[in-house]
Amino acid sequence: MPELPEAIAQKLVKDNVLRYRADEIIVSNGTKHSKLVALQAELLFLPKLSILTRKA
């Protein structure tokens, strides 16, 4: 749905006075999915990246 990011960009300008291009907006099926995709992209493009975790 290429129309959705454009509609979101227009809504952000109208309601929040924030300017984003449609190609700067990512639509996903949830936060966990978005975080997973972002992490995978970092690991793919930055292979020397070390990930630190902390026990809760």
GIKA-V681923 format. One record per residue. RES is the residue in one small letter. SS is DSSP state (H for helix, E for strand, C for the rest). BURIAL is b if it has 9 or more other ideal C-beta (glycine too) atoms within 8 Angstrom, else e. Layout:
res=RES ss=SS burial=BURIAL
res=RES ss=SS burial=BURIAL
//
This chain:
res=m ss=C burial=e
res=p ss=H burial=e
res=e ss=H burial=e
res=l ss=H burial=e
res=p ss=H burial=b
res=e ss=H burial=b
res=a ss=H burial=e
res=i ss=H burial=b
res=a ss=H burial=b
res=q ss=H burial=e
res=k ss=H burial=b
res=l ss=H burial=b
res=v ss=H burial=b
res=k ss=H burial=e
res=d ss=H burial=e
res=n ss=H burial=e
res=v ss=C burial=e
res=l ss=C burial=e
res=r ss=C burial=e
res=y ss=C burial=b
res=r ss=C burial=e
res=a ss=H burial=b
res=d ss=H burial=e
res=e ss=H burial=e
res=i ss=C burial=b
res=i ss=C burial=e
res=v ss=C burial=e
res=s ss=C burial=e
res=n ss=C burial=e
res=g ss=C burial=e
res=t ss=H burial=e
res=k ss=H burial=e
res=h ss=H burial=b
res=s ss=H burial=b
res=k ss=H burial=e
res=l ss=H burial=e
res=v ss=H burial=b
res=a ss=H burial=e
res=l ss=H burial=e
res=q ss=H burial=e
res=a ss=H burial=e
res=e ss=H burial=b
res=l ss=H burial=b
res=l ss=H burial=e
res=f ss=H burial=e
res=l ss=C burial=e
res=p ss=C burial=e
res=k ss=C burial=e
res=l ss=C burial=e
res=s ss=C burial=e
res=i ss=C burial=e
res=l ss=C burial=e
res=t ss=C burial=e
res=r ss=C burial=e
res=k ss=C burial=e
res=a ss=C burial=e
//
